[in-house]
Amino acid sequence: MLGIGAGIGLRKEDTDLKAKIDRAILDMVKDGTYKRLASKYFDFDIYGG
């Protein structure tokens, strides 16, 4: 039904919140925070990349 991946439930009208969440995730990927956190909790690349 929802496909593969992770999701966050938001109302359609919460466009500002969606933009902030998207920006935060992109910033985490850029500065290495995402990779550091993922490797702390998983011993494999959860997205297969």
Biopython code that builds the backbone (N, CA, C, O; Angstrom):
import numpy as np
from Bio.PDB.StructureBuilder import StructureBuilder

atoms = [
    (1, "MET", "N", (0.818, -1.185, 0.000)),
    (1, "MET", "CA", (0.000, 0.000, 0.000)),
    (1, "MET", "C", (0.869, 1.259, 0.000)),
    (1, "MET", "O", (0.651, 2.155, -0.815)),
    (2, "LEU", "N", (1.842, 1.337, 0.896)),
    (2, "LEU", "CA", (2.669, 2.529, 0.992)),
    (2, "LEU", "C", (3.995, 2.394, 0.260)),
    (2, "LEU", "O", (4.686, 3.393, 0.060)),
    (3, "GLY", "N", (4.362, 1.207, -0.136)),
    (3, "GLY", "CA", (5.629, 1.032, -0.839)),
    (3, "GLY", "C", (6.799, 0.888, 0.115)),
    (3, "GLY", "O", (6.629, 0.822, 1.332)),
    (4, "ILE", "N", (7.979, 0.842, -0.462)),
    (4, "ILE", "CA", (9.204, 0.669, 0.306)),
    (4, "ILE", "C", (9.686, 2.027, 0.804)),
    (4, "ILE", "O", (9.563, 3.030, 0.100)),
    (5, "GLY", "N", (10.226, 2.058, 2.001)),
    (5, "GLY", "CA", (10.802, 3.292, 2.527)),
    (5, "GLY", "C", (10.198, 3.685, 3.855)),
    (5, "GLY", "O", (9.468, 2.921, 4.486)),
    (6, "ALA", "N", (10.517, 4.880, 4.256)),
    (6, "ALA", "CA", (10.006, 5.429, 5.504)),
    (6, "ALA", "C", (9.132, 6.626, 5.181)),
    (6, "ALA", "O", (9.250, 7.208, 4.103)),
    (7, "GLY", "N", (8.278, 6.989, 6.080)),
    (7, "GLY", "CA", (7.399, 8.120, 5.818)),
    (7, "GLY", "C", (7.066, 8.883, 7.081)),
    (7, "GLY", "O", (7.220, 8.385, 8.196)),
    (8, "ILE", "N", (6.611, 10.085, 6.879)),
    (8, "ILE", "CA", (6.141, 10.938, 7.966)),
    (8, "ILE", "C", (4.762, 11.428, 7.558)),
    (8, "ILE", "O", (4.590, 11.962, 6.462)),
    (9, "GLY", "N", (3.793, 11.252, 8.421)),
    (9, "GLY", "CA", (2.438, 11.692, 8.100)),
    (9, "GLY", "C", (2.267, 13.187, 8.320)),
    (9, "GLY", "O", (2.526, 13.698, 9.409)),
    (10, "LEU", "N", (1.834, 13.877, 7.290)),
    (10, "LEU", "CA", (1.562, 15.315, 7.363)),
    (10, "LEU", "C", (0.256, 15.607, 6.640)),
    (10, "LEU", "O", (-0.125, 14.896, 5.711)),
    (11, "ARG", "N", (-0.419, 16.649, 7.072)),
    (11, "ARG", "CA", (-1.596, 17.099, 6.328)),
    (11, "ARG", "C", (-1.130, 17.787, 5.052)),
    (11, "ARG", "O", (-0.052, 18.381, 5.029)),
    (12, "LYS", "N", (-1.924, 17.715, 3.997)),
    (12, "LYS", "CA", (-1.561, 18.345, 2.721)),
    (12, "LYS", "C", (-1.288, 19.831, 2.871)),
    (12, "LYS", "O", (-0.433, 20.381, 2.177)),
    (13, "GLU", "N", (-2.004, 20.475, 3.765)),
    (13, "GLU", "CA", (-1.829, 21.918, 3.928)),
    (13, "GLU", "C", (-0.598, 22.301, 4.762)),
    (13, "GLU", "O", (-0.305, 23.488, 4.911)),
    (14, "ASP", "N", (0.117, 21.324, 5.302)),
    (14, "ASP", "CA", (1.326, 21.594, 6.091)),
    (14, "ASP", "C", (2.564, 21.714, 5.199)),
    (14, "ASP", "O", (3.580, 21.066, 5.448)),
    (15, "THR", "N", (2.472, 22.537, 4.172)),
    (15, "THR", "CA", (3.570, 22.654, 3.208)),
    (15, "THR", "C", (4.822, 23.274, 3.826)),
    (15, "THR", "O", (5.935, 22.897, 3.460)),
    (16, "ASP", "N", (4.661, 24.212, 4.751)),
    (16, "ASP", "CA", (5.831, 24.808, 5.410)),
    (16, "ASP", "C", (6.571, 23.770, 6.253)),
    (16, "ASP", "O", (7.800, 23.713, 6.241)),
    (17, "LEU", "N", (5.818, 22.957, 6.980)),
    (17, "LEU", "CA", (6.431, 21.912, 7.794)),
    (17, "LEU", "C", (7.141, 20.894, 6.910)),
    (17, "LEU", "O", (8.249, 20.463, 7.228)),
    (18, "LYS", "N", (6.512, 20.508, 5.806)),
    (18, "LYS", "CA", (7.140, 19.564, 4.877)),
    (18, "LYS", "C", (8.455, 20.118, 4.351)),
    (18, "LYS", "O", (9.450, 19.396, 4.276)),
    (19, "ALA", "N", (8.465, 21.387, 3.990)),
    (19, "ALA", "CA", (9.690, 22.014, 3.481)),
    (19, "ALA", "C", (10.785, 22.012, 4.547)),
    (19, "ALA", "O", (11.952, 21.781, 4.231)),
    (20, "LYS", "N", (10.424, 22.264, 5.799)),
    (20, "LYS", "CA", (11.405, 22.260, 6.887)),
    (20, "LYS", "C", (11.967, 20.863, 7.126)),
    (20, "LYS", "O", (13.168, 20.702, 7.344)),
    (21, "ILE", "N", (11.102, 19.858, 7.086)),
    (21, "ILE", "CA", (11.553, 18.477, 7.267)),
    (21, "ILE", "C", (12.460, 18.067, 6.111)),
    (21, "ILE", "O", (13.517, 17.476, 6.331)),
    (22, "ASP", "N", (12.053, 18.376, 4.884)),
    (22, "ASP", "CA", (12.880, 18.061, 3.712)),
    (22, "ASP", "C", (14.256, 18.709, 3.831)),
    (22, "ASP", "O", (15.271, 18.066, 3.565)),
    (23, "ARG", "N", (14.292, 19.982, 4.230)),
    (23, "ARG", "CA", (15.561, 20.714, 4.366)),
    (23, "ARG", "C", (16.427, 20.083, 5.445)),
    (23, "ARG", "O", (17.634, 19.933, 5.258)),
    (24, "ALA", "N", (15.829, 19.713, 6.567)),
    (24, "ALA", "CA", (16.588, 19.106, 7.664)),
    (24, "ALA", "C", (17.219, 17.789, 7.226)),
    (24, "ALA", "O", (18.374, 17.515, 7.552)),
    (25, "ILE", "N", (16.469, 16.976, 6.490)),
    (25, "ILE", "CA", (17.010, 15.702, 6.010)),
    (25, "ILE", "C", (18.146, 15.944, 5.030)),
    (25, "ILE", "O", (19.189, 15.297, 5.125)),
    (26, "LEU", "N", (17.965, 16.859, 4.095)),
    (26, "LEU", "CA", (19.035, 17.170, 3.137)),
    (26, "LEU", "C", (20.282, 17.687, 3.847)),
    (26, "LEU", "O", (21.397, 17.307, 3.490)),
    (27, "ASP", "N", (20.110, 18.540, 4.836)),
    (27, "ASP", "CA", (21.250, 19.060, 5.593)),
    (27, "ASP", "C", (21.976, 17.942, 6.334)),
    (27, "ASP", "O", (23.205, 17.935, 6.403)),
    (28, "MET", "N", (21.214, 16.993, 6.888)),
    (28, "MET", "CA", (21.823, 15.860, 7.586)),
    (28, "MET", "C", (22.633, 14.991, 6.633)),
    (28, "MET", "O", (23.701, 14.498, 6.997)),
    (29, "VAL", "N", (22.138, 14.801, 5.428)),
    (29, "VAL", "CA", (22.876, 14.019, 4.434)),
    (29, "VAL", "C", (24.155, 14.761, 4.047)),
    (29, "VAL", "O", (25.226, 14.158, 3.967)),
    (30, "LYS", "N", (24.043, 16.064, 3.807)),
    (30, "LYS", "CA", (25.199, 16.864, 3.378)),
    (30, "LYS", "C", (26.307, 16.906, 4.422)),
    (30, "LYS", "O", (27.484, 16.798, 4.076)),
    (31, "ASP", "N", (25.948, 17.063, 5.695)),
    (31, "ASP", "CA", (26.994, 17.222, 6.713)),
    (31, "ASP", "C", (27.443, 15.909, 7.353)),
    (31, "ASP", "O", (28.286, 15.911, 8.250)),
    (32, "GLY", "N", (26.881, 14.782, 6.892)),
    (32, "GLY", "CA", (27.315, 13.477, 7.380)),
    (32, "GLY", "C", (26.565, 12.965, 8.597)),
    (32, "GLY", "O", (26.795, 11.836, 9.032)),
    (33, "THR", "N", (25.675, 13.769, 9.151)),
    (33, "THR", "CA", (24.917, 13.348, 10.328)),
    (33, "THR", "C", (24.080, 12.114, 10.031)),
    (33, "THR", "O", (24.019, 11.192, 10.845)),
    (34, "TYR", "N", (23.434, 12.092, 8.871)),
    (34, "TYR", "CA", (22.589, 10.947, 8.510)),
    (34, "TYR", "C", (23.405, 9.658, 8.497)),
    (34, "TYR", "O", (22.994, 8.651, 9.073)),
    (35, "LYS", "N", (24.556, 9.694, 7.840)),
    (35, "LYS", "CA", (25.397, 8.496, 7.724)),
    (35, "LYS", "C", (25.882, 8.048, 9.104)),
    (35, "LYS", "O", (25.903, 6.853, 9.398)),
    (36, "ARG", "N", (26.270, 9.004, 9.945)),
    (36, "ARG", "CA", (26.751, 8.681, 11.284)),
    (36, "ARG", "C", (25.649, 8.016, 12.112)),
    (36, "ARG", "O", (25.896, 7.014, 12.784)),
    (37, "LEU", "N", (24.446, 8.564, 12.066)),
    (37, "LEU", "CA", (23.337, 7.980, 12.825)),
    (37, "LEU", "C", (22.934, 6.616, 12.278)),
    (37, "LEU", "O", (22.683, 5.686, 13.043)),
    (38, "ALA", "N", (22.872, 6.497, 10.954)),
    (38, "ALA", "CA", (22.494, 5.218, 10.348)),
    (38, "ALA", "C", (23.500, 4.133, 10.717)),
    (38, "ALA", "O", (23.107, 3.009, 11.031)),
    (39, "SER", "N", (24.797, 4.455, 10.682)),
    (39, "SER", "CA", (25.812, 3.446, 11.000)),
    (39, "SER", "C", (25.826, 3.107, 12.489)),
    (39, "SER", "O", (26.276, 2.028, 12.874)),
    (40, "LYS", "N", (25.339, 4.016, 13.321)),
    (40, "LYS", "CA", (25.251, 3.741, 14.759)),
    (40, "LYS", "C", (24.207, 2.662, 15.043)),
    (40, "LYS", "O", (24.399, 1.828, 15.927)),
    (41, "TYR", "N", (23.113, 2.678, 14.300)),
    (41, "TYR", "CA", (22.003, 1.777, 14.579)),
    (41, "TYR", "C", (21.893, 0.590, 13.627)),
    (41, "TYR", "O", (21.194, -0.376, 13.932)),
    (42, "PHE", "N", (22.572, 0.645, 12.479)),
    (42, "PHE", "CA", (22.503, -0.433, 11.490)),
    (42, "PHE", "C", (23.910, -0.779, 11.035)),
    (42, "PHE", "O", (24.737, 0.115, 10.852)),
    (43, "ASP", "N", (24.196, -2.071, 10.849)),
    (43, "ASP", "CA", (25.515, -2.470, 10.366)),
    (43, "ASP", "C", (25.515, -2.685, 8.852)),
    (43, "ASP", "O", (26.388, -3.368, 8.316)),
    (44, "PHE", "N", (24.540, -2.103, 8.173)),
    (44, "PHE", "CA", (24.442, -2.161, 6.713)),
    (44, "PHE", "C", (23.762, -0.884, 6.237)),
    (44, "PHE", "O", (23.117, -0.183, 7.017)),
    (45, "ASP", "N", (23.914, -0.590, 4.947)),
    (45, "ASP", "CA", (23.267, 0.587, 4.364)),
    (45, "ASP", "C", (21.789, 0.266, 4.180)),
    (45, "ASP", "O", (21.439, -0.583, 3.359)),
    (46, "ILE", "N", (20.929, 0.927, 4.926)),
    (46, "ILE", "CA", (19.507, 0.586, 4.898)),
    (46, "ILE", "C", (18.849, 0.897, 3.564)),
    (46, "ILE", "O", (17.749, 0.419, 3.289)),
    (47, "TYR", "N", (19.516, 1.698, 2.727)),
    (47, "TYR", "CA", (18.971, 2.007, 1.408)),
    (47, "TYR", "C", (19.730, 1.311, 0.295)),
    (47, "TYR", "O", (19.453, 1.545, -0.882)),
    (48, "GLY", "N", (20.682, 0.460, 0.648)),
    (48, "GLY", "CA", (21.385, -0.345, -0.346)),
    (48, "GLY", "C", (22.330, 0.427, -1.245)),
    (48, "GLY", "O", (22.708, -0.072, -2.305)),
    (49, "GLY", "N", (22.722, 1.627, -0.853)),
    (49, "GLY", "CA", (23.576, 2.458, -1.700)),
    (49, "GLY", "C", (25.026, 2.397, -1.405)),
    (49, "GLY", "O", (25.820, 3.064, -2.068)),
]
sb = StructureBuilder()
sb.init_structure("model")
sb.init_model(0)
sb.init_chain("A")
sb.init_seg("    ")
for serial, (resi, resn, name, xyz) in enumerate(atoms, 1):
    if name == "N":
        sb.init_residue(resn, " ", resi, " ")
    sb.init_atom(name, np.array(xyz, "f"), 0.0, 1.0, " ", f" {name:<3s}", serial, name[0])
structure = sb.get_structure()
